[in-house]
Structures are given as C-alpha cells and as structure tokens.
Amino acid sequence: MKRIQIEKGFRLTLPEEFRGELKVGDELFIIVDRAGRIILLSETRIRETLQRTAGIWQARTDVPKDGVAYVNRLRRGRR
C-alpha cells in the first residue's frame, strides 16, 4: 500500500510504480466501490480489450450483421 496526498485543487500524483502503460493525457474512469476504494480504469485499455473480443465475430459468415435478427433466429430454434 502506498500513501499519497491530495494536493490543492484535488490533484494527486500517481506513483511511478502504478503508472504502467498510462500516458499523460490518457482518460481514466474513476469508480468508488462499496468498500470505499477508488479504482481507476484506463479508457484506452477498456476499448482495446473490447475490440479484441469483438473481433472474434468479424469473420463469421453464419452470424448476420444485425444482432437482433441473430438472437431472434436462435430463439425460433427453441420453440
């Protein structure tokens, strides 16, 4: 656990060891969980992760571009 101080204007400096792949100017989402912990999420990392997972469906010819049509087709098979 690292201790940091909130500066004037509610600014804080993220210690070097927690910066990882962050760059100056990156946008972060901030969440406070039920335990009161502050969680910072990199918007860039979230988008990259979503893009990687969405990419697995791109080359599929059996899945229509319209997701609603695909779900309706799946549901028809159960009835």
Secondary structure as GFF3:
##gff-version 3
##sequence-region A 1 79
A	DSSP	three_ten_helix	8	10	.	.	.	ID=ss1
A	DSSP	three_ten_helix	16	18	.	.	.	ID=ss2
A	DSSP	beta_strand	28	32	.	.	.	ID=ss3
A	DSSP	beta_strand	38	42	.	.	.	ID=ss4
A	DSSP	alpha_helix	43	54	.	.	.	ID=ss5
A	DSSP	three_ten_helix	55	57	.	.	.	ID=ss6
A	DSSP	alpha_helix	67	78	.	.	.	ID=ss7
###
